[in-house]
Amino acid sequence: TATALPFARGEQLVYQAELNRGLLRGFDVGEIRFSAGAATDGKGQVLTLVGDAISKGVLIRLSGNRFHIHIESRAEAQPFTVLQTKGLYEDKRTTINSEAIFDHTAQKVLWTQTEKDKKSEPKTLPFSDPAHDVLTLIYFVRTQTLKPGESFEVGMVDAGDRAPGEALFMI
């Protein structure tokens, strides 16, 4: 049965990361932004999820490095499963682009990655449904009825690898 998703109406979430220990208490070090949108294709509702993480403030001054991680995922709304993931990781030394295409009929994911201008060989990995990438996993957890003391497992594919075992969540 179809269930209403708690995030399909274009929400945007912003999380500020700051130091909270010692003399550096209260200094911003990063920001994470999430957004969700929905569209309908010929098969049903498709969600577009976007996640961005950036370093900022005192972290850049202390380390001399800034980073940016950008992930875009397309997911089927019913059942909630990932269809495609595009990722970008940038810091002062490198830029890595990645893409994963999930074939739920064959239960295989094709993962490609390019670092600077060097493209690696695509990897094909098996998975079991429901499978997620790191971004759809965050949103999938929000669809669950969470009760203290309970746990559940979810399959995850990231960086061209399956998570060892499954991602286990303890509430």
N, C-alpha and C positions, 0 to 999 in steps of 0.2 A: 504494500500500500504506500502511496505517496505521502510524505510528511512535509510540512512546511519547514523550510530552512530558516534559521534565525539570522541570516546575513545576506540574503539575496537582493536587498534593496539599495545597493550602492553605498553601504556603510564605509567609513574610513576610521581606522584606529591608529593612534599615534602613541608610542611608548618612548619616554625619555629615559636614557641610562645615565646615571650619575654616580660618582664616587661617594661613599658614605662612611668611610673609615679614616681615622687619623687626621692629619692636618689638611688633607685635600677634600674634606667633607663638603658636599653640595656642588661640586664642579661637574658640569655636563661632559660626558665622554662619548655619547652616541645617541642615535635615534633609530627606531624601527617603525615603519609605517606599513599598514595592511589596508587593502581595499578590496571590495567584492562588487562585481556587477553580474548581471544576468542577461542572456539573450535566448531566443528560441531558434533552433534550427529544425530541419525536417524530422528529426528523431525525438526532440523534446527540449527541455531547458538545459542550456549550457552555461556554466559559471566561468567567469574570468576572475581569477584571484591574482593579486599583485602584492609582493612583499619587497620592501627596500630596507636595508640596514646600512647606516653610514657612521663613520667615526666623526667626532667633532670636538671642538673645545680643547680642553687640557690634554686629552689623549693624543691629539696630533702634536701638540707642543712637546709632550714628554717623550713620545716614541719617534717623532719625525716622520711618521707614516700615516697616511690616510687610506681608508679602504671604503669600498662600496660594493654591496651585494644586492643584486636585483634578480628577483624570480617572478616569472609569469607562468601561471598554470591554468590550463583549461580543464574543467571537470564536468562530468555528467551529473546533473542534479539528482536523478533517480535511476538507479541507485547511486549514491554519492561515491564516485570513483574518478581517479585522475585519467585524463586522455592524453595530455601533452604538457611538457614542462620546458621552459627556456630559462637558462640562467646566465648571469654575468657576474664575474668576480673581478674587481679591479683593485690593485694597490700600486705603490710606486714602482714595483719591480715587474709586475706581470698583469696580463688581462686574460682571463679564461672565459670562453663562451661554451655553453653546453646545451644540448637538447635531448629530450627523451620523448619517445612516442610509444604509447602503451597500446598494445593489441589485446583486448580483453577476451576475444574469441580464442586466440592462440595462447593466451596467457604468457606473452613475451613482451619485453620492452627493448627497444633499440635505443642505445645511448651513444651519442657522439659528443666529442669534446675537442675544442680548438684552443691551444695556448699560444698567445701571440699569433703567429701565422702558421704554426705547426698543427696540422690536424692529425689526431690519433685515429687508430683503427676503431670503427664502431664496435660496440659490445652488444650482444644479444643475451638477455638474462631472463630466466623463467620467473614467474611470480604466481601467487595465489590471490584470488580476490577475497576481500577487498584489499587493493594495494594503493598506496599513496606515495607522493613525494613529500618532502619536508613541509611545504606550504599547505597542500591539501590535508595533510595529517593534522595540522593545527586547526583547520576549519572542521575536519571530521570530528575531532574531540568535542567541539562545540555542539555537534548534533546529538551527542550521547546523553542519556539520562545518567548523571553521575551521582553516586551514593558513597558516602564515607566508608572506607574499608574495603570497597570492591576494586577489582582490577580487571583489565581487559587487554587483549593483544591485538595489534594491527600490523599488517605487512607494510614495509616501506622500502622504496628503492631511491637511492641518492648517490650522486657522484659515480654512477656506473656500477654500483654494488648494491646487493640486497643487504638490509640491516642484519647483523648477526642474530639468528633466530628471528624474532619479531620484536617490534617496539612494544614494550610492556608499560602500561600506565597503572599506577596505584593511586587511588583517590583517598 
